[in-house]
Amino acid sequence: MQYSLTLHEDASFRRGPVYASGPVIVYRVGGMPDGKTAKIANFGAPNRNDWRIMRISADNTQTDWTGHYESVEDALAALQQNGQ
């Protein structure tokens, strides 16, 4: 079954904390099945694109950040394609 996934800005540290690779932009993914959620973040902003996915199960267990996508849309498409 296909789900309609949507992006919601969750956090944006453009002027606040800066991590090893620069500021972080995070989106929460809506429309995930069975109480699951996901986050997509750019660890390379603002000078390069390195978008990664974290999956979160219904019991709040989180995976490590995975993937290296060129855009948030590519990461969202990968989630959609892999059935979340």
Backbone hydrogen bonds in HBPLUS format (Angstrom, degrees):
<---DONOR---> <-ACCEPTOR-->    atom                        ^
c    i                          cat <-CA-CA->   ^        H-A-AA   ^      H-
h    n   atom  resd res      DA  || num        DHA   H-A  angle D-A-AA Bond
n    s   type  num  typ     dist DA aas  dist angle  dist       angle   num
A0006-THR N   A0030-GLY O   2.93 MM  24  4.91 155.1  2.00 130.4 135.4     1
A0030-GLY N   A0006-THR O   2.75 MM  24  4.91 160.6  1.79 142.2 148.0     2
A0008-HIS N   A0028-ARG O   2.92 MM  20  5.18 142.8  2.06 151.1 161.2     3
A0028-ARG N   A0008-HIS O   2.78 MM  20  5.18 165.1  1.80 159.1 157.5     4
A0010-ASP N   A0026-VAL O   2.88 MM  16  5.44 164.9  1.90 139.1 141.8     5
A0011-ALA N   A0026-VAL O   3.18 MM  15  5.00 163.7  2.21 131.8 130.5     6
A0026-VAL N   A0011-ALA O   2.81 MM  15  5.00 173.1  1.81 156.5 154.1     7
A0013-PHE N   A0024-VAL O   2.95 MM  11  5.44 178.1  1.95 171.0 170.6     8
A0019-TYR N   A0022-GLY O   3.23 MM   3  5.07 152.3  2.31 118.5 115.9     9
A0022-GLY N   A0019-TYR O   2.89 MM   3  5.07 156.4  1.95 112.4 120.4    10
A0042-ASN N   A0025-ILE O   2.92 MM  17  5.38 149.5  2.01 147.4 157.4    11
A0027-TYR N   A0040-ILE O   2.73 MM  13  5.16 157.9  1.78 153.4 161.3    12
A0040-ILE N   A0027-TYR O   2.86 MM  13  5.16 156.1  1.91 145.2 153.0    13
A0029-VAL N   A0038-ALA O   2.84 MM   9  5.25 166.2  1.86 152.6 149.7    14
A0036-LYS N   A0033-PRO O   2.93 MM   3  5.78 166.9  1.95 135.0 139.1    15
A0037-THR N   A0056-ILE O   2.88 MM  19  5.08 168.0  1.89 152.6 156.2    16
A0056-ILE N   A0037-THR O   2.81 MM  19  5.08 162.7  1.84 151.8 145.7    17
A0039-LYS N   A0054-MET O   2.82 MM  15  5.17 153.7  1.89 147.9 156.4    18
A0054-MET N   A0039-LYS O   2.85 MM  15  5.17 158.2  1.89 152.1 155.9    19
A0041-ALA N   A0052-ARG O   2.97 MM  11  5.48 154.8  2.04 148.1 156.2    20
A0052-ARG N   A0041-ALA O   2.81 MM  11  5.48 153.4  1.88 153.9 162.3    21
A0043-PHE N   A0050-ASP O   3.13 MM   7  5.55 158.6  2.18 143.5 136.9    22
A0048-ARG N   A0044-GLY O   3.06 MM   4  4.98 147.7  2.16 132.1 135.4    23
A0051-TRP N   A0069-TYR O   3.01 MM  18  4.82 163.9  2.04 148.9 144.6    24
A0069-TYR N   A0051-TRP O   2.88 MM  18  4.82 170.2  1.89 141.0 144.3    25
A0053-ILE N   A0066-THR O   2.87 MM  13  5.23 160.2  1.91 147.0 152.4    26
A0066-THR N   A0053-ILE O   2.83 MM  13  5.23 159.0  1.87 142.1 148.1    27
A0063-THR N   A0055-ARG O   2.97 MM   8  5.49 149.6  2.06 158.0 164.9    28
A0057-SER N   A0061-THR O   2.90 MM   4  5.28 161.0  1.94 151.5 153.4    29
A0060-ASN N   A0057-SER O   2.89 MM   3  5.14 154.7  1.96 117.9 119.7    30
A0075-ALA N   A0071-SER O   3.17 MM   4  6.51 157.5  2.23 147.4 152.6    31
A0076-LEU N   A0072-VAL O   2.92 MM   4  6.14 158.5  1.96 147.6 153.8    32
A0077-ALA N   A0073-GLU O   2.87 MM   4  6.05 155.0  1.93 145.0 152.1    33
A0078-ALA N   A0074-ASP O   2.98 MM   4  6.21 147.6  2.09 142.5 151.1    34
A0079-LEU N   A0075-ALA O   3.04 MM   4  6.39 155.1  2.10 148.7 154.8    35
A0080-GLN N   A0076-LEU O   2.96 MM   4  6.25 160.9  2.00 149.7 155.0    36
A0081-GLN N   A0077-ALA O   2.81 MM   4  5.96 158.1  1.86 148.2 154.5    37
A0082-ASN N   A0078-ALA O   2.92 MM   4  5.99 152.8  1.99 147.1 153.5    38
A0084-GLN N   A0079-LEU O   2.85 MM   5  4.79 153.1  1.92 160.7 157.1    39
A0083-GLY N   A0080-GLN O   3.36 MM   3  5.39 161.6  2.40 103.3 106.8    40
